[in-house]
Amino acid sequence: MGNYLRPHRLEEALLALARPHTVLAGGTDFYPPRVGRAIAEDILDIGAIAVLRGISSISTGWRLGATTTWSELMEADLPPLFDGLKQAAREIGGRQIQNAGTLAGNLCNASPAADAVPCLLALEAEVELASRMATRRVPLDRFITGVRRVALAPDELVIAIHVPKPAHEARSAFLKLGARRYLVISIAMVAATLEIAEGRVANARVAVGACSAVAQRLPALEAALAGAPLDERLADRVDLAHLAPLTPIDDVRGSADYRSDSVLVLLRRLLAGFAP
C-alpha cells in the first residue's frame, strides 16, 4: 500500500515531488482503472492547495488555475472568447465528473480525445509548470508530446494555464461527434477562435482533436479564413486539403475515412455558426 499526501501549500507539494509520486487532482481518470485493487503507488493529492484553483484576469490575458473544475469554468464570468471551452466543458462526462474533473488533469492525461485540448490550442494557451527551483511556461502544442505523454519533469507540477488577450474582439466555438449526445468519448471534435475586425476575420485559429495522436492546428485553413467576411459563406472555405496535418486511425469508434469525412462536416457547421 502506497503513502497518501494531501498538502495545503504549494511548497509542500513541490517538496514531496523530490521523490516519485502519482499526482491526483480530480481523480476522474485515476480511479476507474484501479477499481477492485489496492493502490500501490505513493499519491500526492493537490486538491487542497487553494492557489491552484480559480480563474483570474491579468494584464496579459487570463490565468486558469490547474485544479479549477469544469463546473467552475462553466459558471465563471468570461468573455465570448471562452465560449468554445465552456461548450467543451459541458461535454465532459456528467455533472459529477464536471464537479470533480480539472482543467490540468484533462491536459496531463494526454488522451487524443481530451475535449479541452483543441479549444485551448485555438486559444493559444500556455501551460505554467513549477518545481522547487523555478517556474516555466510551455505552449500547449509543445506540452502534449504524444499519447499519454507530456513535457513534464518528475519534479514539476502544472500550476496554471494561461490564455493571452487577443488583439481584436474574439469568439470561439466547439463541436464534438460521438456515438451519442453526452457521456461519450469523441470520434472527432473541432474548435475555432476567430478574431473579428470590421465584419471580417482578422485572425483565425482552428484545431481538431481525436484525429491524430495529439490534437492539431490547421494552418492552411486558418490562412484561408484570414480576411474573409464573417457571413454564411465562411464555411465554404473549408477544403479537404486543409486536413493534411491530421492522421486519423481506425478504431472501435470509427474508421479513418469516417473521421476525415466527419471533420469536414463539423468544421463547416462550426464556421457557419459564427455568421451573424
NUDRENTOR-495672 format. One line per field, with one value per residue (C-alpha): residue in three letters; chain; y, x, z. Coordinates in steps of 0.001 Angstrom, whole numbers, plus 500000, padded with zeros to 6 digits. Each point is the difference from the previous one (the first is absolute). Layout:
BEGIN
code <- Ala  ...
unit <- A  ...
north <- Y  ...
east <- X  ...
up <- Z  ...
***
This chain:
BEGIN
code <- Met  Gly  Asn  Tyr  Leu  Arg  Pro  His  Arg  Leu  Glu  Glu  Ala  Leu  Leu  Ala  Leu  Ala  Arg  Pro  His  Thr  Val  Leu  Ala  Gly  Gly  Thr  Asp  Phe  Tyr  Pro  Pro  Arg  Val  Gly  Arg  Ala  Ile  Ala  Glu  Asp  Ile  Leu  Asp  Ile  Gly  Ala  Ile  Ala  Val  Leu  Arg  Gly  Ile  Ser  Ser  Ile  Ser  Thr  Gly  Trp  Arg  Leu  Gly  Ala  Thr  Thr  Thr  Trp  Ser  Glu  Leu  Met  Glu  Ala  Asp  Leu  Pro  Pro  Leu  Phe  Asp  Gly  Leu  Lys  Gln  Ala  Ala  Arg  Glu  Ile  Gly  Gly  Arg  Gln  Ile  Gln  Asn  Ala  Gly  Thr  Leu  Ala  Gly  Asn  Leu  Cys  Asn  Ala  Ser  Pro  Ala  Ala  Asp  Ala  Val  Pro  Cys  Leu  Leu  Ala  Leu  Glu  Ala  Glu  Val  Glu  Leu  Ala  Ser  Arg  Met  Ala  Thr  Arg  Arg  Val  Pro  Leu  Asp  Arg  Phe  Ile  Thr  Gly  Val  Arg  Arg  Val  Ala  Leu  Ala  Pro  Asp  Glu  Leu  Val  Ile  Ala  Ile  His  Val  Pro  Lys  Pro  Ala  His  Glu  Ala  Arg  Ser  Ala  Phe  Leu  Lys  Leu  Gly  Ala  Arg  Arg  Tyr  Leu  Val  Ile  Ser  Ile  Ala  Met  Val  Ala  Ala  Thr  Leu  Glu  Ile  Ala  Glu  Gly  Arg  Val  Ala  Asn  Ala  Arg  Val  Ala  Val  Gly  Ala  Cys  Ser  Ala  Val  Ala  Gln  Arg  Leu  Pro  Ala  Leu  Glu  Ala  Ala  Leu  Ala  Gly  Ala  Pro  Leu  Asp  Glu  Arg  Leu  Ala  Asp  Arg  Val  Asp  Leu  Ala  His  Leu  Ala  Pro  Leu  Thr  Pro  Ile  Asp  Asp  Val  Arg  Gly  Ser  Ala  Asp  Tyr  Arg  Ser  Asp  Ser  Val  Leu  Val  Leu  Leu  Arg  Arg  Leu  Leu  Ala  Gly  Phe  Ala  Pro
unit <- A  A  A  A  A  A  A  A  A  A  A  A  A  A  A  A  A  A  A  A  A  A  A  A  A  A  A  A  A  A  A  A  A  A  A  A  A  A  A  A  A  A  A  A  A  A  A  A  A  A  A  A  A  A  A  A  A  A  A  A  A  A  A  A  A  A  A  A  A  A  A  A  A  A  A  A  A  A  A  A  A  A  A  A  A  A  A  A  A  A  A  A  A  A  A  A  A  A  A  A  A  A  A  A  A  A  A  A  A  A  A  A  A  A  A  A  A  A  A  A  A  A  A  A  A  A  A  A  A  A  A  A  A  A  A  A  A  A  A  A  A  A  A  A  A  A  A  A  A  A  A  A  A  A  A  A  A  A  A  A  A  A  A  A  A  A  A  A  A  A  A  A  A  A  A  A  A  A  A  A  A  A  A  A  A  A  A  A  A  A  A  A  A  A  A  A  A  A  A  A  A  A  A  A  A  A  A  A  A  A  A  A  A  A  A  A  A  A  A  A  A  A  A  A  A  A  A  A  A  A  A  A  A  A  A  A  A  A  A  A  A  A  A  A  A  A  A  A  A  A  A  A  A  A  A  A  A  A  A  A  A  A  A  A  A  A  A  A  A  A  A  A  A  A  A  A
north <- 500000  503375  503213  502751  503679  502932  503266  503433  501985  499889  499960  496758  498359  501015  498742  496637  499667  499625  496303  498271  500580  499553  503386  499925  502951  499176  496266  499435  498298  498539  497887  498137  497692  499211  498782  496792  500135  501601  503221  499223  503288  503059  502599  503780  501486  503684  500659  501947  502558  503200  501887  497373  500714  502790  502248  503524  502783  501368  502718  497587  497856  497370  497541  496722  498198  496383  498464  502194  497650  499913  501126  503005  500865  499809  502303  502538  503469  499841  501732  498287  499018  497116  498821  497040  498825  500269  497971  497321  500040  499108  496936  498625  497205  500658  502571  497934  499838  503719  500756  497992  499945  502704  501970  498944  496383  499973  501206  497778  496916  500714  498020  500630  500467  502508  502493  503085  499725  501241  502937  500996  499602  502389  502395  499800  498817  499535  497600  501309  497451  500316  498135  500836  501844  501907  500579  499901  500249  497602  500549  497349  498672  499152  498791  496988  497979  496773  497565  500169  501974  503555  502199  499923  499186  497624  502870  502388  500764  501752  503042  502010  500415  503437  501382  503169  502991  500181  503103  500321  499084  496198  497110  496263  496856  496214  497002  496330  496801  496921  496857  501848  503559  499857  497796  498793  500043  502121  498521  503440  503537  503466  503386  503454  503473  502877  503533  502434  503524  502023  496966  497906  497255  501788  496798  496360  497059  496600  496673  496403  497270  496203  499833  499836  498811  503645  502628  502085  503569  500425  502837  499819  500409  502818  501788  499426  501582  503078  503088  498222  501727  498648  498661  496760  499320  499599  496260  499622  500769  496616  497576  496402  501144  502008  496730  498994  500239  497341  496276  498342  496317  497118  498944  498764  503478  500617  499504  502435  500880  500605  502301  501997  500380  500935  502686  501721  500077  501125  502808  501322  499897  501654  502870  500475  500636  503115  501831  502801
east <- 500000  501414  500102  497384  500926  497547  501848  498370  503005  501598  503469  499188  498839  503122  502176  498205  500806  503669  499105  497503  496292  496880  498282  496269  497701  496344  500667  497536  502682  501947  497398  498051  502866  500836  496579  500301  503731  502264  501792  503690  501562  500645  497270  500352  496492  500148  496266  500403  502518  497952  502436  499544  496281  498003  499958  501401  500391  503531  501578  501034  496858  498580  501472  498127  501118  501036  497356  497136  497106  497857  496972  501939  501053  496411  498804  502822  499311  502135  499822  498792  503638  499354  496673  501635  501775  496742  498231  502682  499607  496316  501001  502466  498175  496970  499522  501914  503047  499734  499940  503178  502026  502632  501373  503594  498974  498438  503303  502315  497958  501081  497237  499597  496291  500426  497221  501747  503138  498701  498288  503128  502140  497636  500441  503832  500217  503227  500531  501792  502202  501702  502746  501843  502634  498059  496826  499668  497345  499573  497651  497303  501025  503400  498715  498051  502558  498091  497400  500193  503262  500649  503093  499895  503094  499565  500458  497615  496335  497562  498814  498040  498895  500420  497848  501307  497792  499255  500717  496366  496518  499945  497556  500514  497932  500269  498263  500384  498851  499354  497896  497392  499413  501621  502236  502023  503590  500458  500175  501058  499828  500783  500614  500548  500808  499312  501229  497646  500594  497598  497881  502917  502195  503149  501581  498883  501173  498464  500821  498805  500084  499585  501392  503725  502166  499958  497389  501122  499601  499062  502243  498870  496364  500933  501694  496968  497719  502151  498399  496748  496668  498222  496942  498270  502635  502782  499327  500552  503681  500655  501715  501178  503596  499832  499916  503547  501428  497551  500782  496677  499971  497545  498687  496821  498446  500500  502175  502642  497883  496942  502014  501308  496500  498633  502625  499067  496344  500778  502281  497402  497293  502284  500942  496405  499105  502201  497888  497815
up <- 500000  498991  502026  499598  500368  499785  500620  500293  498769  496555  501542  501835  496785  498091  502844  499901  496293  500865  499923  497675  500606  497907  499969  500702  499260  499290  499742  497155  497861  502923  501805  497268  498866  503650  501114  501999  500672  502552  499093  500268  498896  502161  499406  500089  500178  498981  500433  503254  498667  499722  497721  497298  499647  498388  496948  499961  497453  499758  497864  497240  499961  502366  502469  500473  503148  499474  502267  498828  499265  496883  502010  501280  496450  498727  502791  499608  498575  496863  496584  496769  499380  502430  498580  498240  503135  501949  497307  500342  503783  499617  497944  502572  501799  502190  502729  502556  497704  499233  503736  500636  496775  499545  497082  500565  500501  496533  498539  502029  499137  496403  498342  496254  500784  502870  499332  501364  497892  496604  501730  501891  496862  498217  502954  499683  503601  501905  502895  503100  501774  503373  501824  503216  497963  497336  498008  496232  497312  497098  497029  500081  496588  501498  503371  498714  498063  499245  501251  503836  499747  501202  500365  503791  502061  502986  502463  498214  500517  497663  501934  497409  496413  498430  497180  498334  499275  496242  497971  498826  501126  500037  500199  500184  499462  500373  498438  500820  498315  502111  499871  502090  501198  503454  502171  497036  498733  496884  496520  498775  501365  498704  501599  498579  501260  497637  500578  498302  498710  497833  499161  498807  501445  501162  501314  500193  502074  499292  501686  499662  502641  499991  496450  500842  502872  501157  499116  497021  498754  496320  498741  496350  501023  502368  497098  497762  502609  500638  498491  499107  500641  503056  498162  499044  497289  502561  500215  496242  500463  501639  497621  500330  499411  503238  501988  498989  503581  501223  500260  500915  500927  499816  503411  501670  499854  496275  496960  498800  496945  502173  502240  497025  498552  503416  500581  496737  501022  503543  498821  497584  502670  502498  497689  498812  503630  500100  497415  501415
***
